Amino acid sequence: MRNMQKMWEDYAKEVQVLRERIAELREVLQRDKTMAPLERQELEARKRLLSEEVRDMERSMADIAVYAENEKAGESACA
């Protein structure tokens, strides 16, 4: 498989996992109203970090997509 396309797909899978974790944290934060304030702050901070990681990975994916398209175009030209 093409190197850049494989990298993009790997990033896409990781982004999906991170989004699932964010959703789980969001659910816990909404559901548990008796959570200690410090624990709530820690979970909110974790959620923010995961969200930042998703944004960073999505930016990288946009960059990778350009190279993946060039790879694909180069292979088509060689065929």
C-alpha positions, 0 to 999 in steps of 0.5 A: 500500500502507498506509504502516505495513504497508509499513514493517513489511514493510521491517523484516521483510526487514531482520531476515531479512538481519541474521539471515542475517549472524548465522548466517554469522558463527556458522558462521565462528566455529564452523568456523575454529578457527585464527582469531586471537584478535583476529579472533575477538573482532571477529567476536563483537562484530559478531555481538553488534551485529547481534543487538542491531539485530535485537532493536531492529528487532523491538521497533519492528516490534511498535510498528508492528504496532499502527499498521498494524492501526489503519490497516487497521481505518480503511480497512475502516471507510471501505470 
